[in-house]
Amino acid sequence: MRSRVEIVARAGPAGRTVLPVVRASGQFAVRRTGASSVHLVATAFGPLGGDEAEVSVVVEEGARLSVRSVAAAVALPSRGGPRPSLQRITAEVAGSLDLRLEPTVVAARAHHVAELAVELGDDALLTATEQVLLGRADEEPGRWTGTTRIVRNRRPLLHTTVGLGPGEPAWLPPVAPRAYASTVHIGAGADVRTGEDAVRLPLAGGWVTTAWGSELHRVVRTADELTPGAGLRGTA
């Protein structure tokens, strides 16, 4: 199944944000849940192997947008063979975008591919978070491949691909974390900081944190400990 979500945020009167485009098809619905926030709602279980979802976001200058989801996504294997499911998020941001979806759980034998591509304007603010868990309770891990590319004025600020699970080159037991969390923030800088199986690295005008381990709630907590709270206020 192919799904598509389109959201456009625009500066309105008195500093408010208006959403002239909010629409979705396929396995998603999208609902406005606040003055400048929307939630993605899955209308079917999955994604299944072979499903493709495209989320297009435009945040114009002076506008603010927070994008959330209402529940974790569970990626399931295809009955027709080893086909990955795909979620591709593209964003053009001249204002402020806060993208924090609920975790993705990749079931055994499933392969989920997540892509995030963001083009930033000169004064744009961005916070984007990814959380992944391989396998459900008492289940073998699935496979997840995530690529993030953040660009400003055609210059890449961050371009990275992370592969987790069976079949990924860097996932070799005993170095085989089942849980992963990462946040990239553009808008306020930060220095290098490390934690237990976690690191925060500076970017041009921002930072990125990465944490990994065996349990998602512990990984998220560790990543949060490396997150400069003041740096996120501009996109909350």
Buried (B, 14 or more C-beta within 10 A) or exposed (E): BEBBBBBBBBBBEEEEBBBEEBEBBBBBBBEEEEEBBBBBBBEEEBBBBBBBBBBBBBBBBBBBBBBBBEEBBBBBBBEEEEBBBBBBBBBBBBBBBBBBBBBBBBBBBBBBBBBBBBBBBEEBBBBBBBBBBBBBEEEEBBBBBBBBBBBBEEEEBBEBEBBBBBEBEEBEEEEBBBBBBBBBBBBBBBEEBEBEBBBBBEBEBBBBBBBBBEEBEBBBBBBBBBBBEEBBEBBE
